[in-house]
Amino acid sequence: MKNAIARFGKFLSAMVMPNIGAFIAWGFITALFIDTGWVPNADLASIQPFMLTYLLPVLIAAQGGKMVGGDRGRVMGAIAVMGCIAGVGGTDGQPMLMGAMIMGPLAGWVIKKFDQAMENRMPAGFEMLINNFSVGIFGMVMAIIGYYAVGPVMSAILTVLSAGVNFLVERSLLPLVSIFLEPAKVLFLNNAINHGVFTPIGAEQVAAAGKSIMYMLETNPGPGLGVLLAYMFFSKDRTTKGSAPGAIIIHFLGGIHEIYFPYILMNPAVIVAPIVGNACAIFFFSMMNAGLNGPAAPGSIIAFTMMSPRDGILVSWIGVAIATVVSFLIASPIVKMAGAKNLSEAQDKMQQMKAKAKGQVVPASAAKGEGVRKVVFACDAGMGSSAMGATKFRNRVKAARPDLTVTNTSVDNIPADADVVVCQRILADRARKCAPQAQLVTLDNFLADPNLDALYDALTRQGVSGEAPAAAQQAAAPSKPANTDLLLASGIKLGLAPTTKEEAIRAAGRLLVEQGCVDESYIDAMIERENLVTTYIGMGIAIPHGTAAQKARVKKSGIVMLQYPEGTPFGEEKANLVFGIAGVGEEHIDLLSNICSVLEDDALMEKLKTTDDVDFVLRSLQFPEQ
């Protein structure tokens, strides 16, 4: 139940977080130009209701649709939410932020199911016609549903929630929210509560009154600041005491509240301090009729100040100070009496909790390392990301577990003797179907992910028993020079200007064509593979390659490298090095292994991202030990 709630909350906040900039822009326009703003301007203030009514819901719905249904889901979500907006009267009705959180994912799911139903059934030559008309027709249907059903229902729910908030405010009961809010924050539901619940209600209040207290409940940095100050002055553990000042800067000025969660986790009784501190601040804000013009994201004193009305900055500061002082006074004796506590253990516990909140849970048996002798990394084609992930994990674990076999394969060809299968979350269903006997570990990043750390800890705790199998002994052997025919000087392009993800992948594909590794059709297969699940693997590296179906059409193995010193976008990340891959069998694995070795050297890695020396790149990747 707890994990399900955490995943649901994470999903809600994930629709809002990428669009926070738009919320801030709307908040600034409100703070500056409304009648009570810093520089009242009726003409510019007229922008605000259109942003609230149309821009923000469309952005949220489009993001929700994309999360479920990809780019086609993004368009579907944007179309569908317009029905909700129209159904409640447009700018005369309530903001449909909550409606967007329903319609976006629902519309994405509809088009995803249609695409799955049409897979391998699309008549040749009718692909574009069917793709375009399906989005148009289903989008129209979803907009109609939004107009007659979802919009009015969500409007009614928002009315009830707003009435509930008003009831609590009028009876001075709103401070009681902190009893649930502060523990929920420590359980990593802070973004879900703030952006999934408080932001829609706050938007409604801003539309009516120009400000909202809802934006002050979760973002107040005072409660966490009080806790950190208590540890800075009274902790008996030198490490904890010494880390607190740096945490204060990150929390108070940077707005990263997660930094103080470990300090509470190592002394759970300390949670009383932020609860009471925030309750006192909320009571003060209620008395003073305080509010912010927009969401303070992140929750730093800077954002808290900038989103305060012109005549409300002092009130905001006093509320933060009240929360800080009360939290500090309550936390100090608890920290004093607790004795020395281990911050690193609390941080490890926090990482595990954060992984669970993201739905990244290592199975119990794998977490204990019970009977694990073979770990298989799986991706769609078994060519790129899984190979690098397996190599890096093998190098990491081989000293402690020389008996462990770590290999990689395509997700549809997982061997029957696999004990643990590691794959990206989107491929989990296919992995379970292919290897029902194996324990499944899902992740977002093959090179650095909390679940990989948890798996490593579990497997190394298990210890070594028996002789190492030959495959494991071979894996533990020193790396050898890669086939120098795979990566040639003509396949390396340095100093490229940033471009789109698709164009970067196509450029890598064209370079593989020029090297005689593949034909032109492989380029489209690379794009198809990227649409399935990203080939960005972390640390500024992407390794685009074709789908499993196209692997048989590779003429010869080869790898090309495109360097983007300023980075080129791959989803929410930026890739500086894009390795295009075409592999026959496992001829390219040695070179991928060498690339993984380079990843262990931060200085060398950074130099590869900016160097203009092709020979240096060849030496580094073909002979990393030299």
Legacy VTK file of the C-alpha trace (Angstrom):
# vtk DataFile Version 3.0
C-alpha trace
ASCII
DATASET POLYDATA
POINTS 626 float
0.000 0.000 0.000
2.756 2.434 0.971
4.717 1.727 -2.218
1.580 2.053 -4.348
0.766 5.433 -2.805
4.362 6.554 -3.259
4.397 5.549 -6.924
1.057 7.261 -7.523
2.302 10.427 -5.867
5.512 10.289 -7.882
3.463 9.945 -11.062
1.348 13.006 -10.208
4.343 15.169 -9.397
6.170 13.986 -12.544
3.460 15.642 -14.637
3.972 18.979 -12.920
7.704 19.143 -12.195
8.888 19.572 -15.827
6.480 22.514 -16.154
7.414 24.379 -12.985
8.997 27.137 -15.071
5.587 27.921 -16.566
4.057 28.061 -13.064
6.789 30.466 -11.990
6.179 32.675 -15.039
2.473 32.731 -14.206
3.306 33.529 -10.569
5.571 36.412 -11.558
2.939 37.932 -13.834
0.437 37.654 -10.991
2.834 39.124 -8.403
3.902 42.008 -10.599
0.885 43.167 -12.553
-2.397 42.485 -10.715
-4.078 45.365 -8.861
-2.211 44.621 -5.625
1.043 43.709 -7.393
4.425 45.387 -7.412
3.777 47.350 -10.620
0.033 47.116 -11.384
-0.686 46.941 -15.104
-4.154 45.882 -16.259
-3.004 45.048 -19.803
-0.194 42.711 -18.724
-2.289 41.273 -15.905
-4.775 40.083 -18.549
-2.195 37.447 -19.577
-2.500 35.697 -16.231
-5.955 34.094 -16.552
-5.147 32.671 -19.994
-1.963 31.069 -18.668
-3.846 29.572 -15.741
-6.836 28.402 -17.787
-5.128 27.119 -20.922
-1.316 27.017 -20.794
-0.761 25.205 -17.493
-3.442 22.504 -17.944
-2.327 21.813 -21.522
1.320 21.483 -20.441
0.425 19.127 -17.590
-1.905 17.014 -19.732
0.656 16.826 -22.543
3.338 15.689 -20.092
1.006 13.084 -18.580
0.071 11.804 -22.023
3.718 11.573 -23.024
4.607 9.624 -19.873
2.070 6.960 -20.818
1.828 7.103 -24.595
4.983 8.777 -25.865
4.852 11.619 -28.381
1.454 10.554 -29.695
0.182 10.464 -26.130
1.473 14.005 -25.646
-0.707 15.300 -28.481
-3.667 13.254 -27.269
-3.367 14.681 -23.754
-3.303 18.259 -25.022
-6.410 17.688 -27.162
-8.322 15.872 -24.443
-7.851 18.484 -21.714
-9.344 21.198 -23.919
-12.676 19.422 -23.512
-12.349 19.710 -19.714
-11.508 23.405 -19.959
-14.453 24.135 -22.241
-16.743 21.980 -20.088
-16.305 24.261 -17.072
-16.571 27.551 -18.960
-13.014 28.384 -20.019
-11.617 31.463 -18.260
-14.921 31.847 -16.401
-14.615 28.382 -14.841
-12.213 26.711 -12.467
-8.618 25.932 -13.515
-8.455 22.371 -14.788
-5.071 21.383 -13.364
-6.520 18.319 -11.650
-8.547 17.554 -14.768
-5.290 17.653 -16.744
-3.754 15.092 -14.386
-6.623 12.745 -15.224
-7.104 13.398 -18.939
-3.415 13.449 -19.947
-2.497 9.927 -18.787
-5.930 8.570 -19.802
-5.583 9.914 -23.335
-2.009 8.587 -23.529
-3.230 5.167 -22.423
-5.951 5.132 -25.104
-3.570 5.838 -27.967
-1.000 3.422 -26.531
-3.571 0.619 -26.562
-4.567 1.489 -30.117
-0.941 1.401 -31.246
-0.458 -1.984 -29.576
-3.579 -3.321 -31.303
-2.327 -2.085 -34.697
1.189 -3.470 -34.290
2.050 -5.661 -37.282
-1.440 -5.009 -38.704
-0.742 -1.661 -40.386
-1.306 -1.848 -44.179
1.829 -0.838 -46.067
1.585 2.715 -47.363
-1.180 3.729 -44.938
1.004 4.299 -41.872
0.915 8.107 -41.923
-2.795 8.235 -42.693
-3.697 5.861 -39.860
-1.329 7.451 -37.353
-2.594 10.978 -37.955
-6.299 10.148 -38.142
-6.158 7.875 -35.086
-4.846 10.711 -32.924
-7.403 13.100 -34.392
-10.379 10.784 -33.930
-9.470 9.459 -30.490
-8.442 12.950 -29.406
-11.866 14.285 -30.401
-13.593 11.491 -28.470
-11.503 12.150 -25.370
-12.206 15.904 -25.603
-15.947 15.157 -25.693
-15.595 12.890 -22.654
-13.676 15.644 -20.925
-16.376 18.193 -21.747
-19.355 16.195 -20.483
-17.817 14.032 -17.739
-14.295 14.681 -16.457
-14.398 18.498 -16.464
-17.611 18.873 -14.432
-16.634 16.069 -12.030
-13.185 17.540 -11.365
-14.752 20.981 -10.949
-17.053 19.563 -8.280
-14.134 17.848 -6.516
-12.095 21.058 -6.581
-15.054 22.962 -5.138
-15.288 20.478 -2.261
-11.545 20.598 -1.594
-11.496 24.393 -1.664
-14.465 24.489 0.706
-12.621 22.105 3.021
-9.559 24.361 3.019
-11.725 27.416 3.728
-13.388 25.511 6.584
-10.005 24.754 8.136
-8.762 28.323 7.666
-11.900 29.922 9.126
-11.663 27.705 12.240
-7.896 28.023 12.580
-7.485 24.293 12.020
-5.182 24.482 9.001
-2.053 24.100 11.192
-3.157 20.503 11.859
-2.167 19.727 8.258
1.458 19.717 9.397
0.795 16.545 11.430
0.433 14.661 8.157
2.533 16.888 5.916
5.929 16.707 7.621
6.069 12.885 7.979
4.862 12.577 4.377
7.729 14.806 3.235
10.279 12.560 4.926
8.681 9.623 3.091
9.375 11.445 -0.214
5.786 12.437 -0.895
6.679 16.130 -0.707
6.520 16.832 -4.449
3.409 14.706 -4.861
1.553 16.596 -2.120
2.791 20.025 -3.145
2.260 19.737 -6.888
-0.474 17.113 -6.966
-2.767 18.602 -4.295
-1.717 22.041 -3.049
-0.879 23.543 -6.457
-4.342 22.955 -8.048
-6.130 24.307 -4.961
-3.686 27.210 -4.751
-4.260 28.085 -8.399
-7.989 28.341 -7.722
-7.369 30.674 -4.778
-4.899 32.819 -6.725
-7.472 33.226 -9.495
-9.968 34.502 -6.928
-7.793 36.419 -4.460
-4.388 36.900 -6.093
-2.559 34.741 -3.520
-2.860 31.423 -1.719
-1.673 30.049 1.616
-1.539 26.581 0.025
1.778 27.507 -1.594
3.264 28.138 1.876
2.446 24.830 3.545
5.033 22.450 2.087
7.657 24.893 0.783
8.448 26.765 4.021
12.198 26.109 4.582
11.954 27.036 8.278
11.078 23.619 9.796
13.991 21.863 8.106
16.366 24.734 8.898
15.585 24.397 12.605
16.411 20.679 12.536
19.725 21.255 10.759
20.710 24.039 13.164
20.040 21.713 16.091
22.414 19.122 14.622
25.018 21.776 13.853
25.143 22.961 17.477
24.302 19.868 19.517
25.111 16.662 17.598
27.686 14.457 19.345
28.751 12.806 16.092
31.535 14.812 14.431
30.612 13.740 10.926
26.981 14.688 11.380
27.857 17.953 13.119
30.332 18.868 10.389
27.924 18.093 7.555
25.072 20.218 8.907
26.398 23.676 7.816
26.703 22.575 4.204
23.263 20.994 4.361
21.867 24.278 5.682
23.116 26.171 2.619
21.708 23.586 0.215
18.376 23.461 2.042
17.786 27.122 2.881
19.258 28.787 -0.211
18.983 25.962 -2.732
15.535 24.769 -1.667
16.479 21.059 -1.677
14.452 19.866 1.315
15.504 16.238 0.844
18.890 17.152 2.326
17.486 17.219 5.874
15.452 14.002 5.651
18.391 11.727 6.713
18.854 13.825 9.855
15.298 12.963 10.849
15.575 9.318 9.809
18.510 8.706 12.156
16.483 10.138 15.063
12.791 9.624 14.209
11.680 11.479 17.352
13.037 14.669 15.762
10.026 14.657 13.394
8.080 16.361 16.201
10.180 19.493 15.679
9.225 20.281 12.047
5.603 19.271 12.740
5.214 21.805 15.549
7.385 24.396 13.818
5.361 24.282 10.614
2.086 24.254 12.559
3.079 27.478 14.325
4.071 29.098 11.044
0.829 28.044 9.350
-1.161 29.452 12.300
0.704 32.762 11.918
0.143 32.823 8.143
-3.568 32.150 8.685
-3.862 34.991 11.197
-2.096 37.408 8.859
-4.102 36.302 5.794
-0.798 35.529 4.101
-0.209 33.760 0.798
2.096 33.459 -2.186
1.314 34.477 -5.761
2.619 31.226 -7.184
4.410 28.015 -6.177
7.793 28.531 -4.500
9.711 25.883 -6.394
12.170 24.896 -5.170
11.305 25.689 -1.558
14.186 28.054 -0.816
14.021 31.359 1.019
14.788 33.019 -2.331
11.784 31.485 -4.119
9.631 31.988 -1.007
10.476 35.701 -1.074
10.098 36.196 -4.819
6.626 34.643 -4.830
5.425 36.786 -1.910
3.176 39.806 -2.605
4.856 43.174 -2.298
3.222 43.876 1.048
3.647 40.316 2.300
7.429 39.755 2.191
7.945 40.665 5.844
5.081 38.363 6.884
6.645 35.530 4.856
10.028 36.065 6.512
8.495 36.143 9.989
6.638 32.887 9.283
9.874 31.228 8.164
11.624 32.553 11.284
8.861 31.239 13.560
9.083 27.779 12.008
12.884 27.815 12.332
12.974 28.897 15.976
10.244 26.500 17.145
11.729 23.585 15.226
15.207 24.364 16.607
14.025 24.625 20.217
12.210 21.271 20.054
14.888 19.418 18.060
17.852 20.572 20.173
17.167 18.550 23.370
16.216 15.491 21.297
19.488 15.658 19.371
21.419 16.270 22.604
19.994 13.209 24.346
20.222 10.914 21.321
23.988 10.456 21.497
26.140 9.867 18.403
24.184 8.690 15.393
25.495 7.491 12.048
24.476 9.851 9.250
25.736 7.546 6.477
23.397 4.766 7.605
20.484 7.197 7.554
21.476 8.356 4.063
21.594 4.742 2.871
18.138 4.196 4.336
16.948 7.346 2.585
18.256 6.106 -0.778
16.390 2.831 -0.328
13.191 4.691 0.576
13.626 6.996 -2.406
14.084 4.027 -4.715
10.877 2.504 -3.357
9.040 5.788 -3.891
10.062 5.577 -7.547
8.887 1.986 -7.808
12.466 0.725 -8.026
12.351 -2.146 -5.562
14.926 -4.909 -5.425
13.092 -8.210 -4.768
13.487 -9.567 -1.241
15.413 -12.672 -2.297
17.759 -10.651 -4.485
18.170 -8.147 -1.656
19.502 -11.015 0.462
21.670 -12.354 -2.370
20.241 -15.821 -1.848
21.473 -18.443 -4.343
22.519 -15.901 -6.960
25.179 -17.159 -9.354
24.231 -15.505 -12.642
23.120 -11.910 -13.243
21.860 -10.987 -16.710
21.507 -7.393 -17.926
18.815 -7.187 -20.618
17.813 -4.481 -23.072
15.798 -4.582 -26.271
18.569 -5.693 -28.629
21.206 -6.851 -26.142
23.658 -4.747 -28.094
24.433 -1.503 -26.278
23.049 -0.373 -22.936
22.832 -3.839 -21.401
26.373 -4.651 -22.569
27.810 -1.551 -20.948
25.715 -2.032 -17.829
26.882 -5.631 -17.478
30.516 -4.703 -18.047
30.493 -1.926 -15.475
28.690 -4.063 -12.885
30.992 -7.028 -13.585
34.074 -4.859 -13.032
32.554 -3.516 -9.840
31.607 -6.852 -8.311
34.347 -9.204 -9.524
36.775 -8.593 -6.635
34.180 -9.529 -4.002
32.332 -12.155 -6.087
34.655 -13.886 -8.585
32.145 -16.765 -8.617
29.421 -14.531 -10.059
28.678 -14.576 -13.789
27.497 -11.229 -15.149
26.445 -11.143 -18.768
24.004 -9.392 -21.099
21.431 -10.311 -23.721
18.289 -9.074 -25.453
15.195 -9.036 -23.266
13.525 -11.724 -25.383
16.465 -14.141 -25.121
17.209 -14.264 -21.401
18.794 -17.647 -20.585
16.907 -20.116 -18.407
19.734 -20.255 -15.841
19.549 -16.514 -15.019
19.107 -15.939 -11.287
18.694 -12.151 -11.476
17.629 -10.102 -14.487
18.395 -6.371 -14.567
16.438 -4.309 -17.101
14.803 -0.945 -17.597
11.369 -0.601 -16.072
9.607 -0.295 -19.417
10.915 -3.752 -20.369
9.879 -5.440 -17.114
6.826 -7.247 -18.539
8.823 -8.739 -21.406
11.578 -9.815 -19.018
9.092 -11.559 -16.695
7.531 -13.354 -19.628
10.876 -14.575 -20.950
12.431 -15.485 -17.591
9.696 -16.171 -15.016
12.180 -18.101 -12.878
14.480 -15.108 -12.362
14.370 -12.337 -9.805
13.759 -9.013 -11.544
15.542 -5.751 -10.762
14.234 -2.724 -12.655
15.997 0.594 -13.044
16.206 3.827 -15.013
19.941 4.009 -15.573
22.283 1.100 -16.361
25.352 2.944 -15.069
24.190 4.601 -11.835
20.943 3.671 -10.114
19.946 3.091 -6.449
18.794 -0.420 -7.295
22.213 -1.327 -8.709
23.773 -0.171 -5.439
21.262 -2.259 -3.482
21.919 -5.308 -5.680
25.685 -4.876 -5.309
25.380 -4.660 -1.516
23.183 -7.774 -1.423
25.454 -9.851 -3.653
28.676 -8.878 -1.896
27.151 -9.509 1.531
26.360 -13.052 0.389
30.063 -13.803 0.018
31.931 -16.273 -2.146
31.363 -20.021 -2.011
32.963 -22.666 -4.199
35.205 -22.237 -7.189
34.580 -19.524 -9.715
33.035 -20.763 -12.950
35.187 -20.401 -16.023
32.999 -17.621 -17.407
33.375 -15.653 -14.188
37.135 -16.211 -14.107
37.359 -14.954 -17.650
35.273 -11.921 -16.737
37.647 -11.154 -13.889
40.686 -11.247 -16.152
42.356 -7.970 -17.161
40.788 -6.204 -20.096
42.382 -6.671 -23.473
42.809 -4.223 -26.337
39.662 -3.952 -28.414
39.446 -4.780 -32.095
40.965 -1.657 -33.631
38.876 -2.091 -36.786
35.644 -1.336 -34.895
36.372 2.337 -34.135
38.219 4.255 -36.821
39.352 7.867 -37.010
36.839 8.437 -39.811
34.078 7.325 -37.417
34.832 10.022 -34.836
33.339 13.507 -35.079
34.420 16.061 -32.472
33.262 19.531 -31.472
29.710 19.212 -32.809
27.101 21.865 -32.053
24.091 20.848 -29.942
21.158 19.440 -31.914
18.009 17.427 -31.322
18.095 13.867 -30.033
16.673 12.498 -33.286
19.183 14.338 -35.427
22.065 13.150 -33.228
20.892 9.555 -33.626
20.463 9.960 -37.384
23.934 11.508 -37.626
25.379 8.477 -35.823
23.423 6.194 -38.160
24.685 7.971 -41.267
28.227 7.617 -39.969
27.706 3.866 -39.524
26.425 3.722 -43.121
29.548 5.544 -44.312
31.689 3.013 -42.421
29.978 0.185 -44.349
28.501 -1.330 -41.191
24.809 -1.005 -42.064
22.480 0.166 -44.783
20.141 3.178 -44.653
17.218 1.235 -43.158
19.217 0.771 -39.947
18.907 4.503 -39.203
15.128 4.274 -38.873
15.600 1.196 -36.680
17.791 3.303 -34.385
15.007 5.875 -34.056
12.495 3.077 -33.452
14.728 1.671 -30.707
14.999 5.080 -29.058
11.218 5.487 -29.065
10.902 2.173 -27.250
13.218 3.142 -24.379
15.969 5.725 -24.226
19.540 4.714 -25.019
20.889 7.417 -22.712
22.714 5.408 -20.046
23.967 8.163 -17.751
27.155 10.174 -17.150
26.695 12.110 -20.394
26.721 9.035 -22.638
24.150 7.710 -25.099
24.592 4.559 -27.190
21.904 4.513 -29.911
21.573 1.311 -31.919
18.981 -0.581 -33.919
16.194 -2.828 -32.713
16.631 -6.532 -32.118
14.770 -7.233 -35.366
17.366 -5.279 -37.351
20.411 -6.840 -35.702
20.517 -9.623 -38.280
20.888 -7.024 -41.063
24.125 -5.556 -39.708
26.829 -6.017 -42.351
29.766 -5.791 -39.946
30.400 -4.648 -36.411
31.350 -1.054 -35.891
31.151 1.844 -33.460
31.160 5.561 -34.223
31.446 8.459 -31.796
29.944 11.921 -31.960
31.127 14.473 -29.418
28.865 17.320 -28.277
30.930 19.406 -25.822
27.911 21.497 -24.808
25.650 18.439 -24.642
22.684 17.515 -26.796
19.319 16.752 -25.135
18.319 13.121 -24.550
15.011 13.472 -22.741
15.644 15.248 -19.453
19.408 14.590 -19.687
22.201 15.799 -21.963
24.609 13.538 -23.821
28.134 14.731 -24.559
29.270 11.485 -26.180
26.965 9.615 -28.557
28.236 6.167 -29.558
26.422 4.671 -32.543
26.607 0.872 -32.424
26.185 -1.916 -34.959
27.157 -5.351 -33.671
27.489 -8.811 -35.171
27.505 -11.350 -32.364
29.683 -9.986 -29.541
32.532 -8.497 -31.584
31.831 -5.024 -30.204
31.698 -6.030 -26.524
35.437 -5.549 -25.884
35.275 -1.954 -27.063
32.194 -1.291 -24.923
34.112 -2.807 -22.015
36.932 -0.357 -22.646
34.482 2.531 -22.700
33.241 1.365 -19.294
36.815 1.379 -18.044
37.112 4.979 -19.173
33.992 5.802 -17.130
35.908 4.955 -13.966
38.360 7.795 -14.658
36.503 11.079 -14.157
39.328 13.236 -15.499
39.723 11.140 -18.656
35.966 11.087 -19.138
35.732 14.865 -18.968
38.630 15.238 -21.399
36.933 12.941 -23.914
33.886 15.205 -23.809
35.889 18.267 -24.872
39.073 17.117 -26.660
39.718 17.988 -30.289
42.342 15.251 -30.699
41.000 12.230 -32.623
44.148 10.204 -31.929
43.677 10.743 -28.200
40.132 9.385 -28.455
41.323 6.291 -30.326
44.091 5.584 -27.818
41.795 6.099 -24.837
39.015 3.843 -26.062
41.026 1.088 -27.753
43.736 0.804 -25.085
42.291 2.278 -21.863
44.976 0.752 -19.657
47.779 2.611 -21.423
LINES 1 627
626 0 1 2 3 4 5 6 7 8 9 10 11 12 13 14 15 16 17 18 19 20 21 22 23 24 25 26 27 28 29 30 31 32 33 34 35 36 37 38 39 40 41 42 43 44 45 46 47 48 49 50 51 52 53 54 55 56 57 58 59 60 61 62 63 64 65 66 67 68 69 70 71 72 73 74 75 76 77 78 79 80 81 82 83 84 85 86 87 88 89 90 91 92 93 94 95 96 97 98 99 100 101 102 103 104 105 106 107 108 109 110 111 112 113 114 115 116 117 118 119 120 121 122 123 124 125 126 127 128 129 130 131 132 133 134 135 136 137 138 139 140 141 142 143 144 145 146 147 148 149 150 151 152 153 154 155 156 157 158 159 160 161 162 163 164 165 166 167 168 169 170 171 172 173 174 175 176 177 178 179 180 181 182 183 184 185 186 187 188 189 190 191 192 193 194 195 196 197 198 199 200 201 202 203 204 205 206 207 208 209 210 211 212 213 214 215 216 217 218 219 220 221 222 223 224 225 226 227 228 229 230 231 232 233 234 235 236 237 238 239 240 241 242 243 244 245 246 247 248 249 250 251 252 253 254 255 256 257 258 259 260 261 262 263 264 265 266 267 268 269 270 271 272 273 274 275 276 277 278 279 280 281 282 283 284 285 286 287 288 289 290 291 292 293 294 295 296 297 298 299 300 301 302 303 304 305 306 307 308 309 310 311 312 313 314 315 316 317 318 319 320 321 322 323 324 325 326 327 328 329 330 331 332 333 334 335 336 337 338 339 340 341 342 343 344 345 346 347 348 349 350 351 352 353 354 355 356 357 358 359 360 361 362 363 364 365 366 367 368 369 370 371 372 373 374 375 376 377 378 379 380 381 382 383 384 385 386 387 388 389 390 391 392 393 394 395 396 397 398 399 400 401 402 403 404 405 406 407 408 409 410 411 412 413 414 415 416 417 418 419 420 421 422 423 424 425 426 427 428 429 430 431 432 433 434 435 436 437 438 439 440 441 442 443 444 445 446 447 448 449 450 451 452 453 454 455 456 457 458 459 460 461 462 463 464 465 466 467 468 469 470 471 472 473 474 475 476 477 478 479 480 481 482 483 484 485 486 487 488 489 490 491 492 493 494 495 496 497 498 499 500 501 502 503 504 505 506 507 508 509 510 511 512 513 514 515 516 517 518 519 520 521 522 523 524 525 526 527 528 529 530 531 532 533 534 535 536 537 538 539 540 541 542 543 544 545 546 547 548 549 550 551 552 553 554 555 556 557 558 559 560 561 562 563 564 565 566 567 568 569 570 571 572 573 574 575 576 577 578 579 580 581 582 583 584 585 586 587 588 589 590 591 592 593 594 595 596 597 598 599 600 601 602 603 604 605 606 607 608 609 610 611 612 613 614 615 616 617 618 619 620 621 622 623 624 625
